[in-house]
Each structure stands twice: as C-alpha cells, then as structure tokens.
C-alpha cells in the first residue's frame, strides 16, 4: 500500500502576508502570499495532504482575543476550500516563546501523533514555512524544509514537490580550479555564469539559454596562466551535473524518433553549424571545422572542440559537431547554439519509458 505524503504548512508569512505587528486580527490586514493557491492546488492534485501548524503568540488573551483571530482565519479556510485546497488538520500553539513549550515550533508536541504513525512517507513529505524555526521543525520531524522568501517561491516549491525535477548540484575542486554548477533540466531561466573568461561566459550562457535548462555556474581558476583549465573543468562539471540530473534517463527523448541521432543545423550569417547528439551513456566526440583565427576575446579557439570533448566525456554522450564559416566569433557561437538546440531536444521528457533495448543507458 502506498504511503501518504504530508505537507506541514505554516500560516502567517507563508499562507497569509504577515503584518509588521505579527498579528492578523482584522480583515484589513488580510492578504494572501503570492502564488499560494495554485501551488497548493498542484500539491493536493499530486496527492499531498495538508496540515497547518502555526504559532499564534498569546491567542485568546486580552492582547489577541480569539474573536479577532477567527474572522480572518475562517476567511482563509473558505477561500482555500473554494479552490479545492483543504487541510486535514489545523494545529495551533497559543503560547509565548518565553514559555518554551514543546508544542511551540520548532518543538514537535503538536505533531507527536504523526511521529507515532508509520503510514506516511517521510522522504516525500515536507514542511513549508517562512522562518528558520520552520526549518528546524522540519529537521526535528525528519522531513524536508522549504523557506518562503528569498530562498523559495510557492511556484518553485510546487515544482520541487510535484514535478520530480531533474536537477543537480556539482562542486569540482582541483589545485587549478574551483567550479560550482547547478542545473535544472525542467526549468528555463536566465543563465548565471561567471568564469573570469568573458567570451566563454557568453558561450555558456548560449548553452543554457538555447538548451532550455536553468544553469548557474561559477568558476575560480588559474586564468593568470591561461584559460585551459577553466574551460576544461567547467565542461567536466557541467557534463557531470547534466548526467546526474537525468538520473536513470527514463522518459528522455535521447534522440530523434526516426532512430537517428538528433541533428540540429544552425545558421549564423555566413556560418553554418551542425550538431548531432545521442545521450547513450557512451562518450564519443567528432569535430569537423577550422577556425580562421586563434582567439576570440580571451578564449583560444583550439579549446572549443576540447570543451565539447570534455562535455561529452562527463555527460556520457555521443556528439558530432561540424562548422564552416569565415568569422571565428560566429563559428564558435554557432557551435554552442547548435549543440544547445540538440541538447534541448534530447533532454525532453516524454514519459517514463527507457529509450533503449538494453534496459540501461
């Protein structure tokens, strides 16, 4: 029998915007956090059960009468219910911090009955809140924690919980470079790249932008010697991150439906580049082209095929790349864009089947 998935959700600052005085005791202070309803609706549709867990300091006292709390709170529940979002249980601690009660988050007193219950899946469940104490509460009950604000938006949380996102973080450190790369294959966002080699940054941005995946990459390297180690190690780290993000590769397009490797032909003024890729798990690289000058900006053109060879090796991909043209800048850029477009097609997830008769990729 499949175990249940639970979301323990904070209220103020997470579902409702928290006012400066930290008390939502009138309708004038009532405002929903951006994106909360569609995100929670996605979670409910994905099979999550919702439990609200909230600290309400001094609720029921003269400074925070219960009747001033009930109106906005009931409105919140009514709005959510009208959109198909309901809570299995609402757990509220009314104590002050100085009382140090176990029922106050990050204490686990309010959810002790869940901790005694083995019918829900800890690995797939989570806590969502807006404070460090919510993350501590998540750690105390043994589930993931998401903090709304600078770290997470509701849309990003729903993606993480519901889409089985293909993402990875790789840190590659040697005596020559320190590369940090994050990828999310299922999210298209503006690339963030910093390597210390300007034109190379621009090329990696093309790879993320036209490849249709989120890319954040930084590298500190020995550019005072030359750019070779930076280019090589960035390729190795990026390939490793993409390979890790793909997991067992179930559902990927891998290559074209005609059983031939995906080929992308990309023109750029007088230049024409072709890239064919197969995410086979077998590294192989073939390059056909000759650049008319030795450097573009700070990047040596001899490192362009070396970058793609290193990428193929760590990604475990067969890549055939060719380029012809007259302008070295156009030729290098077309190589990156053509490879990116081929990757975009190969990375697409169409289902859960493994695209191989071998049973593994």
Secondary structure by P-SEA (a helix, b strand, c coil): cbbbbbbbccccccccccccccccccccccccccaaaaaaaaaaaabbbbbbbbbbcccccccccaaaaaaaaaaaaaaaaaacccccbbbbbccccccccccccccccccccccccccccccccccccccaaaaaaaaaabbbbbbccccccaaaaaaacccccccbbbbbbcccbbbbbbbbcccccbbbbbcccaaaaaaaaaaaaaacbbbbbbbbccccccaaaaaaaaaaaaaaaaaaaacccccccccccccccbbbbbbcccbbbbbbbbcccbbbbbbbbcccccccccccccaaaaaaaaaaaaabbbbbbbbccccaaaaaaaaaaaaaaaaaaaacccccccccccccc
